[in-house]
Amino acid sequence: MQGNTRVINQLQDLLKGELAVRDQYFTHSRRSLSKLFERLNHEMEEETDHADQIIKRLLFLEVAPDLSIQEGLNIGRDVTSCIENDLKLKYKVVSDLKSSIKLCEQEQDFITRTMLTSQLEATEQDHTY
């Protein structure tokens, strides 16, 4: 099934953010205290799942996902900067998700919208409170 070009481009952009957040969490989780490691590792796994969902959706829409480009990483030097940098990147992903959901509504791609809404809810519960 071929999808809407605007939605596909938006999904490719979202994938860049999800991959960056995953890699940043991965790096930060490896340098943190054990309790914080567990939490950041959990977040990294969640971002991997979000990226996996987007990849599967792109493949369903007959598009090869572009995994070669991602958002820039900002690796922290201490626990405070790690958390601050992770939160900044997640706020960008939240903003991108909201824009993508709006686009899916305009283009009447309600399957993709449902997937992204679920990701937004999970992200907001974990990060933006």
N, C-alpha and C positions, 0 to 999 in steps of 0.2 A: 504494500500500500504506500503510495507516495503522499507525502505530507505537504503542508503549506510552507513555502520557502521562508517566510518571515519567522514562523514558529521554529523551523529547523535551525535557522541562524541563531535564534535566541537560545535554543537548547545547546548548541555548540558553545555559546558564550557562558551559559550556566555551568557547563562541564568544566571549563577552564577554572572557574571559581571553586567548584567542589574539589577538583584535583589539588588546587593550591592549598585549600584549607586542610585537606587530608594530609598533605606532605608537611605542612607547618605543624599540625598537631602531632604527627609522627615524630618529627625532630624534637619538638618541645617535650614530648612525653618521655623521651629517652634521657633527658637531662634533669628531670624533676624528682622531687621526693616521692616516696612510694605511693602515698595516698593520691597525690596530684598526678603521678604517672598513671594510676588506674583510671582516673577521670579523663585525662587527656587521651589515653589509649582508647577508651570507650568512645569519645568524640571522633577520633580518627576512624574507628570502625563504622560509625554512623555516616560519616562523610563518604567513606568508601561505598557504602550501600546506596547513598544518594547518587553518586557518580555511576554506579552500576545500573540503577534505574534509568538514568538519562541515556546511557549507552544502549541499553536494551530498547528504549523507545526510538532512538535514532536508527538503530538497525531495523526495527519494525517498519519505520518510515522509509526504508531503503536508502539510508545514508550511512556512509562510513564515518564513525566518530573521529574527530581530530584530537588525538591524545598528545600531540607533539607540542602544543602551546597551552600554557596555563598562566593564571595571574601570578604576579611577582610575589615571592616569599619575603617575609620580614622576620627573620629569626631573632628572638630575644636573647639577651645576654644574662638575664637573671629571671627569677620567677615572675616578678612584677611585669617586666617588659614582655615576657612570653605571653602572659594572660592578656595584657593590653593589646598586643599585636594580633593575637587570635581573635579577640573581640572586634577589633577594627575590620578585619577581613570578613568575619561573620556578618557584621552589619552591612557590608557591601553585598554579600550573598543574599541577605534578607531583602535588600532593596531590589536586586536583580530578580529574585523570585517573584516579588510583587509586580514588577513590570512585566515579567513573563506571563504571569497569571492573567493580567489585564489583556495582554496580546492574545492569549489563547481564547479568552472570552470574545474578543473582537473577531477573531478568525473562526470561531465556533469549533475549536478543537477541545472538546470537553474531556476527552480521555487524558490528554496531556495536562489539562488544567487540574484535574482531580489528583494526578500524580504530584504535581508541583504544590498544590494546596496542602497535601499531606506532608511534604517535605518542609513547607513553611511552618506548619503547626509544630512539627518536631523541633525545628530550629528555634522557634520562638520559646518553646517550653524549656529548652536547654540553655539558651544563651542570652536572650534579650530582656529578661526580667530584671 
